[in-house]
């Protein structure tokens, strides 16, 4: 039995089957490339669902982490530490906001946003206790906690986890009329992904985000933008909302904020919103820990140069131009996305998204499927044009049979 087969067999025997990974066992990685236990190299065209925007083993991030490891890694929030204030200040500045509430994972940040919106609704807006409503979009993906799957329309993520948390209204994504009709005096927030990642990299109709912003402002409702996947450079802007000139009331951030080194997430908003918290009402032992803050501070510094946003714009334009040549043919039904992020709908006659992903793996390219026939392409923003073109050549080869 090969090293790959042995590792996979052990994982299958001793870990819960909550994922269905491709049959590759990664041993090391650098930049946009990963190497498996057999020594074979693969071009990473997924980037940890955008957690690895800055590539594997980014030297600036590794150096920042190593330096902090020698000093202090955890204090809990029972004490102050010397990286916390800088992290909150710099992240608030990057977002054009005032306050930061740090957590660890994206799902924790979404849960924090939900709690924050409800508390704001009761303390500031004056919604009767227990009556707060949050509007979300169909086909959303915000995480897999019990509360979050309660407002999912994906039965694979939702089934058998009830009873479900009440307080959510689901409307079609991209439909401003439906959103308007769903709003009531008890609506405290609209929680949306500016681009729906898990749904297949769905970009909303032009003007939709601006319409959400206008409607929520008029009705005293918070607009919460889940930029966990779309934010921090992926779409060619620091935040995907910027493509429509929109600033939400609250950003929910994660994934790339930790640079693929440590889990870091945060809710970023105004003092009027995050100021509703009092000591003891919400928290996390590891949220905002020194190691996380050190890495995230370096991520923020890298984003402030604009270099990565520019790379995503330029290489993203090239990516979509090349994929656009495939769209509408016998093999590819549609292509969507923005920046270095694309959803490619494969013709069912050619195979499922899983089957296409496996064929690409055999050619040395790693992507992942979603919703049956769609593959997602989201390479690290540090990928070279030559490597990107090579990966696209492998896709063409697979599609040609």
C-alpha positions as a LaTeX table, in Angstrom:
\begin{tabular}{lrrr}
\hline
Residue & $x$ (\AA) & $y$ (\AA) & $z$ (\AA) \\
\hline
Unk1 & 0.00 & 0.00 & 0.00 \\
Unk2 & 1.34 & 3.46 & $-0.92$ \\
Unk3 & 1.93 & 6.24 & 1.62 \\
Unk4 & $-1.10$ & 8.02 & 0.20 \\
Unk5 & $-3.35$ & 4.99 & 0.54 \\
Unk6 & $-2.12$ & 4.32 & 4.09 \\
Unk7 & $-2.76$ & 7.90 & 5.21 \\
Unk8 & $-6.21$ & 7.99 & 3.63 \\
Unk9 & $-7.18$ & 4.61 & 5.11 \\
Unk10 & $-6.14$ & 5.77 & 8.58 \\
Unk11 & $-8.07$ & 9.00 & 8.23 \\
Unk12 & $-11.16$ & 7.13 & 7.06 \\
Unk13 & $-10.92$ & 4.75 & 10.01 \\
Unk14 & $-10.33$ & 7.28 & 12.77 \\
Unk15 & $-11.95$ & 10.58 & 11.74 \\
Unk16 & $-15.61$ & 11.46 & 11.34 \\
Unk17 & $-16.69$ & 11.51 & 7.71 \\
Unk18 & $-17.84$ & 15.13 & 7.74 \\
Unk19 & $-15.76$ & 15.91 & 4.63 \\
Unk20 & $-15.15$ & 14.09 & 1.36 \\
Unk21 & $-11.65$ & 15.25 & 0.45 \\
Unk22 & $-9.94$ & 14.48 & $-2.83$ \\
Unk23 & $-7.57$ & 11.50 & $-2.54$ \\
Unk24 & $-4.39$ & 13.54 & $-2.17$ \\
Unk25 & $-2.30$ & 13.76 & 1.02 \\
Unk26 & $-0.38$ & 17.04 & 1.22 \\
Unk27 & 2.96 & 17.02 & 3.03 \\
Unk28 & 4.34 & 20.50 & 2.25 \\
Unk29 & 3.46 & 23.65 & 0.35 \\
Unk30 & 5.00 & 26.87 & $-0.91$ \\
Unk31 & 3.34 & 29.78 & $-2.66$ \\
Unk32 & 0.71 & 28.38 & $-5.03$ \\
Unk33 & 2.09 & 24.84 & $-5.01$ \\
Unk34 & 1.58 & 21.83 & $-2.74$ \\
Unk35 & 3.55 & 18.58 & $-2.58$ \\
Unk36 & 2.06 & 15.27 & $-1.51$ \\
Unk37 & 3.59 & 12.43 & 0.52 \\
Unk38 & 4.73 & 10.76 & $-2.70$ \\
Unk39 & 6.62 & 13.90 & $-3.80$ \\
Unk40 & 4.17 & 14.90 & $-6.52$ \\
Unk41 & 3.46 & 18.62 & $-6.92$ \\
Unk42 & 0.02 & 20.17 & $-7.38$ \\
Unk43 & $-1.06$ & 23.68 & $-8.30$ \\
Unk44 & $-3.41$ & 24.91 & $-5.59$ \\
Unk45 & $-6.38$ & 26.53 & $-7.32$ \\
Unk46 & $-8.56$ & 26.63 & $-4.19$ \\
Unk47 & $-6.37$ & 28.43 & $-1.62$ \\
Unk48 & $-8.19$ & 27.02 & 1.39 \\
Unk49 & $-11.46$ & 28.63 & 0.27 \\
Unk50 & $-9.63$ & 32.01 & 0.32 \\
Unk51 & $-7.88$ & 31.44 & 3.66 \\
Unk52 & $-4.59$ & 31.27 & 1.73 \\
Unk53 & $-4.95$ & 34.47 & $-0.28$ \\
Unk54 & $-1.27$ & 35.23 & 0.34 \\
Unk55 & $-0.05$ & 31.77 & $-0.53$ \\
Unk56 & 1.39 & 28.88 & 1.40 \\
Unk57 & 4.29 & 29.68 & 3.71 \\
Unk58 & 4.25 & 33.41 & 2.98 \\
Unk59 & 7.57 & 34.59 & 4.40 \\
Unk60 & 6.23 & 37.78 & 5.96 \\
Unk61 & 3.48 & 35.89 & 7.76 \\
Unk62 & 5.70 & 33.01 & 8.87 \\
Unk63 & 8.30 & 35.45 & 10.20 \\
Unk64 & 5.62 & 37.39 & 12.09 \\
Unk65 & 4.29 & 34.18 & 13.62 \\
Unk66 & 7.75 & 32.88 & 14.51 \\
Unk67 & 8.71 & 36.13 & 16.23 \\
Unk68 & 5.50 & 36.11 & 18.26 \\
Unk69 & 5.91 & 32.42 & 19.18 \\
Unk70 & 9.10 & 33.38 & 21.00 \\
Unk71 & 7.31 & 36.02 & 23.07 \\
Unk72 & 3.76 & 35.06 & 24.13 \\
Unk73 & 0.97 & 33.18 & 22.35 \\
Unk74 & $-2.00$ & 33.34 & 24.71 \\
Unk75 & $-3.13$ & 35.41 & 27.66 \\
Unk76 & $-6.91$ & 34.98 & 27.32 \\
Unk77 & $-8.92$ & 38.19 & 27.46 \\
Unk78 & $-8.55$ & 38.21 & 31.24 \\
Unk79 & $-5.50$ & 40.42 & 30.63 \\
Unk80 & $-4.36$ & 42.94 & 28.05 \\
Unk81 & $-1.46$ & 42.07 & 25.75 \\
Unk82 & 0.76 & 44.31 & 23.67 \\
Unk83 & $-0.54$ & 43.31 & 20.21 \\
Unk84 & $-4.25$ & 43.61 & 20.84 \\
Unk85 & $-4.73$ & 47.39 & 20.64 \\
Unk86 & $-2.72$ & 47.66 & 17.42 \\
Unk87 & $-4.69$ & 44.82 & 15.84 \\
Unk88 & $-8.06$ & 46.38 & 16.66 \\
Unk89 & $-6.93$ & 49.85 & 15.60 \\
Unk90 & $-5.40$ & 48.78 & 12.28 \\
Unk91 & $-8.30$ & 46.49 & 11.34 \\
Unk92 & $-10.86$ & 49.16 & 12.18 \\
Unk93 & $-8.91$ & 51.61 & 10.00 \\
Unk94 & $-8.73$ & 49.13 & 7.11 \\
Unk95 & $-12.51$ & 48.72 & 7.28 \\
Unk96 & $-13.29$ & 52.40 & 7.81 \\
Unk97 & $-14.99$ & 51.43 & 11.07 \\
Unk98 & $-14.48$ & 52.17 & 14.77 \\
Unk99 & $-14.52$ & 48.95 & 16.78 \\
Unk100 & $-13.48$ & 45.31 & 16.45 \\
Unk101 & $-14.69$ & 42.18 & 18.22 \\
Unk102 & $-12.17$ & 39.38 & 17.50 \\
Unk103 & $-13.01$ & 35.70 & 17.38 \\
Unk104 & $-11.35$ & 32.64 & 15.80 \\
Unk105 & $-13.36$ & 30.97 & 13.04 \\
Unk106 & $-15.68$ & 32.42 & 10.44 \\
Unk107 & $-18.67$ & 30.65 & 11.94 \\
Unk108 & $-17.88$ & 32.20 & 15.33 \\
Unk109 & $-17.76$ & 35.62 & 13.71 \\
Unk110 & $-21.16$ & 35.07 & 12.05 \\
Unk111 & $-22.62$ & 33.93 & 15.38 \\
Unk112 & $-21.15$ & 37.07 & 16.93 \\
Unk113 & $-22.75$ & 39.21 & 14.22 \\
Unk114 & $-26.14$ & 37.58 & 14.85 \\
Unk115 & $-25.87$ & 38.17 & 18.59 \\
Unk116 & $-24.71$ & 41.75 & 18.04 \\
Unk117 & $-27.57$ & 42.56 & 15.69 \\
Unk118 & $-30.14$ & 41.19 & 18.10 \\
Unk119 & $-28.69$ & 43.05 & 21.09 \\
Unk120 & $-28.53$ & 46.27 & 19.04 \\
Unk121 & $-32.13$ & 45.71 & 18.01 \\
Unk122 & $-33.30$ & 45.43 & 21.60 \\
Unk123 & $-31.12$ & 48.10 & 23.19 \\
Unk124 & $-30.98$ & 50.69 & 20.41 \\
Unk125 & $-33.81$ & 50.15 & 17.94 \\
Unk126 & $-36.35$ & 49.20 & 20.60 \\
Unk127 & $-37.55$ & 45.88 & 19.20 \\
Unk128 & $-39.65$ & 43.98 & 21.77 \\
Unk129 & $-37.67$ & 41.31 & 23.62 \\
Unk130 & $-37.49$ & 38.01 & 21.75 \\
Unk131 & $-38.99$ & 39.44 & 18.54 \\
Unk132 & $-35.85$ & 40.37 & 16.56 \\
Unk133 & $-35.73$ & 39.13 & 12.97 \\
Unk134 & $-32.73$ & 38.83 & 10.66 \\
Unk135 & $-33.18$ & 38.50 & 6.90 \\
Unk136 & $-30.82$ & 36.19 & 5.00 \\
Unk137 & $-30.54$ & 35.00 & 1.41 \\
Unk138 & $-31.44$ & 31.62 & $-0.03$ \\
Unk139 & $-28.45$ & 29.46 & $-0.98$ \\
Unk140 & $-26.34$ & 31.24 & 1.62 \\
Unk141 & $-23.35$ & 29.73 & 3.33 \\
Unk142 & $-22.28$ & 31.32 & 6.61 \\
Unk143 & $-21.02$ & 28.28 & 8.53 \\
Unk144 & $-22.29$ & 25.11 & 10.15 \\
Unk145 & $-23.20$ & 25.87 & 13.75 \\
Unk146 & $-26.70$ & 24.97 & 14.92 \\
Unk147 & $-27.95$ & 28.54 & 14.61 \\
Unk148 & $-26.37$ & 29.09 & 11.19 \\
Unk149 & $-27.74$ & 25.89 & 9.62 \\
Unk150 & $-31.13$ & 26.96 & 10.94 \\
Unk151 & $-31.26$ & 29.56 & 8.17 \\
Unk152 & $-29.55$ & 27.47 & 5.50 \\
Unk153 & $-31.46$ & 26.21 & 2.46 \\
Unk154 & $-28.87$ & 23.48 & 1.84 \\
Unk155 & $-30.50$ & 20.30 & 3.12 \\
Unk156 & $-27.19$ & 18.48 & 3.21 \\
Unk157 & $-25.94$ & 20.98 & 5.79 \\
Unk158 & $-29.29$ & 21.29 & 7.59 \\
Unk159 & $-30.97$ & 17.89 & 7.77 \\
Unk160 & $-31.14$ & 16.07 & 11.12 \\
Unk161 & $-29.77$ & 18.98 & 13.16 \\
Unk162 & $-33.08$ & 20.37 & 14.45 \\
Unk163 & $-34.78$ & 21.77 & 16.37 \\
Unk164 & $-33.73$ & 24.92 & 14.60 \\
Unk165 & $-33.13$ & 28.41 & 15.91 \\
Unk166 & $-36.00$ & 30.81 & 15.06 \\
Unk167 & $-35.73$ & 34.46 & 14.14 \\
Unk168 & $-34.66$ & 34.35 & 10.49 \\
Unk169 & $-36.44$ & 35.18 & 7.23 \\
Unk170 & $-35.08$ & 33.76 & 3.97 \\
Unk171 & $-35.48$ & 35.68 & 0.70 \\
Unk172 & $-34.19$ & 35.00 & $-2.83$ \\
Unk173 & $-30.67$ & 36.31 & $-3.41$ \\
Unk174 & $-30.61$ & 39.32 & $-5.72$ \\
Unk175 & $-34.31$ & 40.18 & $-5.33$ \\
Unk176 & $-34.80$ & 43.64 & $-3.80$ \\
Unk177 & $-38.59$ & 43.42 & $-3.97$ \\
Unk178 & $-38.62$ & 40.25 & $-1.89$ \\
Unk179 & $-36.24$ & 41.85 & 0.58 \\
Unk180 & $-38.46$ & 44.89 & 0.95 \\
Unk181 & $-41.57$ & 42.77 & 1.49 \\
Unk182 & $-39.81$ & 40.70 & 4.17 \\
Unk183 & $-38.85$ & 43.71 & 6.29 \\
Unk184 & $-40.93$ & 44.59 & 9.33 \\
Unk185 & $-40.54$ & 46.83 & 12.35 \\
Unk186 & $-38.85$ & 43.92 & 14.10 \\
Unk187 & $-36.18$ & 43.41 & 11.43 \\
Unk188 & $-32.81$ & 44.19 & 12.99 \\
Unk189 & $-30.43$ & 43.14 & 10.22 \\
Unk190 & $-29.91$ & 41.87 & 6.71 \\
Unk191 & $-27.05$ & 39.34 & 6.57 \\
Unk192 & $-25.66$ & 38.74 & 3.08 \\
Unk193 & $-22.59$ & 37.48 & 1.26 \\
Unk194 & $-21.66$ & 40.13 & $-1.35$ \\
Unk195 & $-20.79$ & 37.15 & $-3.55$ \\
Unk196 & $-22.16$ & 33.73 & $-2.62$ \\
Unk197 & $-19.19$ & 31.38 & $-2.57$ \\
Unk198 & $-20.51$ & 27.94 & $-1.69$ \\
Unk199 & $-23.51$ & 28.48 & $-3.96$ \\
Unk200 & $-21.13$ & 28.56 & $-6.93$ \\
Unk201 & $-19.54$ & 32.04 & $-6.79$ \\
Unk202 & $-22.82$ & 33.83 & $-7.51$ \\
Unk203 & $-22.45$ & 37.54 & $-8.21$ \\
Unk204 & $-25.65$ & 39.51 & $-7.52$ \\
Unk205 & $-27.28$ & 41.68 & $-10.20$ \\
Unk206 & $-25.73$ & 45.16 & $-10.66$ \\
Unk207 & $-27.13$ & 47.57 & $-8.12$ \\
Unk208 & $-28.31$ & 44.90 & $-5.71$ \\
Unk209 & $-25.86$ & 45.62 & $-2.90$ \\
Unk210 & $-26.42$ & 49.35 & $-3.30$ \\
Unk211 & $-30.15$ & 48.69 & $-3.10$ \\
Unk212 & $-29.72$ & 46.64 & 0.07 \\
Unk213 & $-27.65$ & 49.44 & 1.57 \\
Unk214 & $-30.24$ & 52.10 & 0.73 \\
Unk215 & $-33.16$ & 50.01 & 1.96 \\
Unk216 & $-31.54$ & 49.06 & 5.26 \\
Unk217 & $-30.51$ & 52.65 & 5.96 \\
Unk218 & $-34.02$ & 53.95 & 5.28 \\
Unk219 & $-35.61$ & 51.38 & 7.60 \\
Unk220 & $-33.10$ & 51.51 & 10.45 \\
Unk221 & $-31.83$ & 47.99 & 9.79 \\
Unk222 & $-28.20$ & 46.86 & 9.97 \\
Unk223 & $-26.56$ & 45.69 & 6.75 \\
Unk224 & $-24.12$ & 42.90 & 7.67 \\
Unk225 & $-21.69$ & 41.88 & 4.93 \\
Unk226 & $-20.21$ & 38.40 & 5.33 \\
Unk227 & $-16.86$ & 38.97 & 3.60 \\
Unk228 & $-15.22$ & 35.86 & 5.03 \\
Unk229 & $-14.52$ & 34.45 & 1.56 \\
Unk230 & $-14.97$ & 37.50 & $-0.65$ \\
Unk231 & $-12.99$ & 39.97 & 1.44 \\
Unk232 & $-9.33$ & 40.88 & 1.92 \\
Unk233 & $-8.31$ & 41.13 & $-1.71$ \\
Unk234 & $-9.96$ & 38.14 & $-3.36$ \\
Unk235 & $-12.17$ & 40.09 & $-5.79$ \\
Unk236 & $-9.68$ & 42.84 & $-6.64$ \\
Unk237 & $-10.82$ & 45.17 & $-3.88$ \\
Unk238 & $-10.19$ & 44.95 & $-0.16$ \\
Unk239 & $-13.89$ & 44.16 & 0.21 \\
Unk240 & $-16.31$ & 42.90 & $-2.44$ \\
Unk241 & $-18.86$ & 45.53 & $-1.34$ \\
Unk242 & $-16.53$ & 48.19 & $-2.75$ \\
Unk243 & $-17.41$ & 47.15 & $-6.30$ \\
Unk244 & $-20.74$ & 48.94 & $-5.78$ \\
Unk245 & $-19.37$ & 51.71 & $-3.58$ \\
Unk246 & $-21.16$ & 50.20 & $-0.58$ \\
Unk247 & $-20.07$ & 50.38 & 3.05 \\
Unk248 & $-22.16$ & 48.08 & 5.28 \\
Unk249 & $-22.85$ & 48.63 & 8.95 \\
Unk250 & $-20.83$ & 45.57 & 9.85 \\
Unk251 & $-18.13$ & 43.44 & 8.23 \\
Unk252 & $-17.76$ & 39.78 & 9.15 \\
Unk253 & $-14.20$ & 38.68 & 8.42 \\
Unk254 & $-12.18$ & 35.48 & 8.70 \\
Unk255 & $-10.16$ & 33.05 & 6.56 \\
Unk256 & $-7.49$ & 35.27 & 4.92 \\
Unk257 & $-7.30$ & 37.43 & 8.06 \\
Unk258 & $-5.19$ & 34.65 & 9.59 \\
Unk259 & $-3.08$ & 34.27 & 6.46 \\
Unk260 & $-3.51$ & 30.50 & 6.41 \\
Unk261 & $-1.31$ & 30.38 & 9.52 \\
Unk262 & $-3.77$ & 30.61 & 12.42 \\
Unk263 & $-7.57$ & 30.94 & 12.59 \\
Unk264 & $-8.52$ & 34.62 & 13.01 \\
Unk265 & $-11.95$ & 36.18 & 12.56 \\
Unk266 & $-13.59$ & 39.41 & 13.56 \\
Unk267 & $-16.72$ & 41.51 & 13.50 \\
Unk268 & $-15.95$ & 45.12 & 12.64 \\
Unk269 & $-18.50$ & 47.91 & 13.05 \\
Unk270 & $-19.24$ & 51.28 & 14.59 \\
Unk271 & $-19.12$ & 52.16 & 18.26 \\
Unk272 & $-22.89$ & 52.62 & 18.13 \\
Unk273 & $-23.30$ & 48.96 & 17.21 \\
Unk274 & $-20.47$ & 47.10 & 18.98 \\
Unk275 & $-20.79$ & 49.47 & 21.91 \\
Unk276 & $-23.90$ & 47.56 & 23.03 \\
Unk277 & $-21.73$ & 44.92 & 24.72 \\
Unk278 & $-20.94$ & 44.90 & 28.41 \\
Unk279 & $-18.23$ & 42.76 & 30.06 \\
Unk280 & $-19.22$ & 39.10 & 30.29 \\
Unk281 & $-21.92$ & 39.16 & 27.59 \\
Unk282 & $-19.78$ & 37.62 & 24.85 \\
Unk283 & $-16.24$ & 36.38 & 24.45 \\
Unk284 & $-13.69$ & 33.77 & 23.48 \\
Unk285 & $-10.64$ & 32.42 & 25.31 \\
Unk286 & $-8.58$ & 32.44 & 22.11 \\
Unk287 & $-10.23$ & 35.39 & 20.35 \\
Unk288 & $-7.69$ & 38.14 & 19.77 \\
Unk289 & $-4.79$ & 36.11 & 21.16 \\
Unk290 & $-1.25$ & 37.52 & 20.70 \\
Unk291 & $-0.23$ & 35.04 & 17.99 \\
Unk292 & $-3.42$ & 35.69 & 16.01 \\
Unk293 & $-3.00$ & 39.46 & 16.34 \\
Unk294 & 0.64 & 39.33 & 15.20 \\
Unk295 & $-0.23$ & 37.41 & 12.04 \\
Unk296 & $-3.33$ & 39.48 & 11.31 \\
Unk297 & $-1.39$ & 42.72 & 11.75 \\
Unk298 & 0.99 & 41.57 & 9.02 \\
Unk299 & $-1.99$ & 40.64 & 6.79 \\
Unk300 & $-3.42$ & 44.13 & 7.29 \\
Unk301 & $-0.07$ & 45.74 & 6.49 \\
Unk302 & 0.17 & 43.71 & 3.27 \\
Unk303 & $-3.33$ & 44.70 & 2.22 \\
Unk304 & $-2.68$ & 48.38 & 2.84 \\
Unk305 & $-0.13$ & 48.41 & 0.00 \\
Unk306 & $-2.84$ & 47.54 & $-2.54$ \\
Unk307 & $-0.48$ & 45.06 & $-4.22$ \\
Unk308 & $-2.67$ & 42.03 & $-3.72$ \\
Unk309 & $-5.86$ & 43.78 & $-4.75$ \\
Unk310 & $-4.10$ & 44.85 & $-7.95$ \\
Unk311 & $-2.88$ & 41.31 & $-8.65$ \\
Unk312 & $-6.40$ & 39.97 & $-8.15$ \\
Unk313 & $-7.73$ & 42.58 & $-10.56$ \\
Unk314 & $-5.17$ & 41.95 & $-13.29$ \\
Unk315 & $-4.90$ & 38.18 & $-13.04$ \\
Unk316 & $-8.65$ & 37.95 & $-12.40$ \\
Unk317 & $-9.32$ & 39.78 & $-15.64$ \\
Unk318 & $-7.12$ & 37.31 & $-17.45$ \\
Unk319 & $-8.74$ & 34.34 & $-15.69$ \\
Unk320 & $-12.26$ & 35.41 & $-16.65$ \\
Unk321 & $-11.26$ & 36.25 & $-20.21$ \\
Unk322 & $-9.88$ & 32.74 & $-20.67$ \\
Unk323 & $-12.80$ & 31.04 & $-18.93$ \\
Unk324 & $-15.22$ & 33.18 & $-20.92$ \\
Unk325 & $-13.93$ & 31.54 & $-24.09$ \\
Unk326 & $-15.14$ & 28.22 & $-22.71$ \\
Unk327 & $-18.56$ & 29.38 & $-21.53$ \\
Unk328 & $-21.58$ & 28.48 & $-23.58$ \\
Unk329 & $-19.90$ & 25.57 & $-25.29$ \\
Unk330 & $-20.67$ & 21.89 & $-24.98$ \\
Unk331 & $-18.43$ & 21.47 & $-21.93$ \\
Unk332 & $-19.05$ & 24.65 & $-19.90$ \\
Unk333 & $-22.55$ & 26.02 & $-19.42$ \\
Unk334 & $-21.64$ & 29.20 & $-17.53$ \\
Unk335 & $-18.84$ & 31.03 & $-15.74$ \\
Unk336 & $-19.31$ & 33.54 & $-12.92$ \\
Unk337 & $-17.12$ & 35.42 & $-10.50$ \\
Unk338 & $-15.00$ & 38.46 & $-9.83$ \\
Unk339 & $-11.26$ & 38.90 & $-9.41$ \\
Unk340 & $-9.34$ & 35.68 & $-8.84$ \\
Unk341 & $-12.52$ & 33.80 & $-8.03$ \\
Unk342 & $-14.69$ & 31.86 & $-10.44$ \\
Unk343 & $-17.48$ & 29.32 & $-10.48$ \\
Unk344 & $-17.51$ & 27.11 & $-13.57$ \\
Unk345 & $-20.66$ & 25.15 & $-14.36$ \\
Unk346 & $-19.69$ & 21.92 & $-16.11$ \\
Unk347 & $-22.10$ & 20.21 & $-18.50$ \\
Unk348 & $-23.55$ & 17.17 & $-16.69$ \\
Unk349 & $-22.88$ & 15.14 & $-19.83$ \\
Unk350 & $-19.16$ & 15.64 & $-19.21$ \\
Unk351 & $-19.26$ & 14.61 & $-15.57$ \\
Unk352 & $-19.99$ & 15.85 & $-12.09$ \\
Unk353 & $-17.98$ & 18.57 & $-10.44$ \\
Unk354 & $-16.37$ & 15.90 & $-8.29$ \\
Unk355 & $-15.35$ & 13.87 & $-11.31$ \\
Unk356 & $-13.86$ & 16.93 & $-13.03$ \\
Unk357 & $-11.98$ & 17.79 & $-9.82$ \\
Unk358 & $-10.53$ & 14.28 & $-9.68$ \\
Unk359 & $-9.43$ & 14.45 & $-13.32$ \\
Unk360 & $-7.76$ & 17.80 & $-12.66$ \\
Unk361 & $-6.03$ & 16.29 & $-9.63$ \\
Unk362 & $-4.58$ & 13.59 & $-11.88$ \\
Unk363 & $-3.13$ & 16.40 & $-14.00$ \\
Unk364 & $-1.64$ & 18.18 & $-10.99$ \\
Unk365 & $-4.30$ & 20.83 & $-10.34$ \\
Unk366 & $-6.41$ & 21.01 & $-7.17$ \\
Unk367 & $-9.89$ & 22.54 & $-7.21$ \\
Unk368 & $-13.11$ & 21.59 & $-5.43$ \\
Unk369 & $-16.67$ & 21.01 & $-6.55$ \\
Unk370 & $-19.89$ & 22.43 & $-5.17$ \\
Unk371 & $-23.57$ & 21.87 & $-5.91$ \\
Unk372 & $-23.08$ & 18.91 & $-8.21$ \\
Unk373 & $-21.76$ & 20.26 & $-11.47$ \\
Unk374 & $-19.83$ & 23.38 & $-10.43$ \\
Unk375 & $-16.12$ & 23.72 & $-9.71$ \\
Unk376 & $-14.64$ & 26.67 & $-7.89$ \\
Unk377 & $-11.38$ & 28.30 & $-8.93$ \\
Unk378 & $-9.70$ & 30.56 & $-6.37$ \\
Unk379 & $-5.89$ & 30.37 & $-6.50$ \\
Unk380 & $-3.67$ & 32.23 & $-4.05$ \\
Unk381 & $-3.28$ & 35.86 & $-5.07$ \\
Unk382 & 0.47 & 35.28 & $-5.34$ \\
Unk383 & 0.08 & 32.85 & $-8.24$ \\
Unk384 & 2.11 & 33.75 & $-11.33$ \\
Unk385 & 0.45 & 34.29 & $-14.69$ \\
Unk386 & 2.46 & 31.39 & $-16.07$ \\
Unk387 & 1.22 & 29.01 & $-13.39$ \\
Unk388 & $-2.35$ & 30.26 & $-13.82$ \\
Unk389 & $-2.14$ & 29.63 & $-17.55$ \\
Unk390 & $-0.73$ & 26.16 & $-16.96$ \\
Unk391 & $-3.65$ & 25.38 & $-14.65$ \\
Unk392 & $-6.12$ & 26.63 & $-17.24$ \\
Unk393 & $-4.43$ & 24.46 & $-19.87$ \\
Unk394 & $-5.06$ & 21.42 & $-17.65$ \\
Unk395 & $-8.71$ & 22.41 & $-17.36$ \\
Unk396 & $-8.98$ & 22.66 & $-21.14$ \\
Unk397 & $-7.40$ & 19.24 & $-21.41$ \\
Unk398 & $-9.93$ & 17.71 & $-19.04$ \\
Unk399 & $-12.85$ & 19.37 & $-20.81$ \\
Unk400 & $-11.59$ & 18.12 & $-24.17$ \\
Unk401 & $-11.68$ & 14.57 & $-22.82$ \\
\hline
\end{tabular}
